[in-house]
Amino acid sequence: MNDSSRTVRIGRPGWGTRFIIRTLSVFATAYLLPGVELAAFTTAIWVSLALAVLNVTIRPLLILLTIPLTLFTLGLFLLAINALVVMLASDWVEGFTVHGFWAALLFSMVMTLVSSLMEGNVRAKVIRT
């Protein structure tokens, strides 16, 4: 087969791949940070699922309700919303404990960084035509 029959498509991985990456990033972030406790790897799966549900439902509502505050702080209040979502996930999932607002804020920032780095490694797909 020659090289002209290959196409490189760069895009987002599928939902399942992103879910696995998010789960691994939850596990890695909880391992790295001292203010976050995770009971087991299966708990990381539940945390990832809870964060996915909260990011689809509660987070947009919080963003909509706090638009003036977000504009006034030039978007920095979105970090507080992310921390609140992590704290809510901590209340929902047994075995996942976040010790305070600052730990939740740091968790959300580190998890986003780890997840972005891991997702960036699986973006390029080679498609044969």
Secondary structure, 3 states (H helix, E strand, C coil): CCHHHEEEEECCCCHHHHHHHHHHHHHHHHHHCCCEEECCHHHHHHHHHHHHHHHHCHHHHHHHHCHHHHHHCCCCHHHHHHHHHHHHHHHHCCCEEECCHHHHHHHHHHHHHHHHHHHHCCCEEEEEC
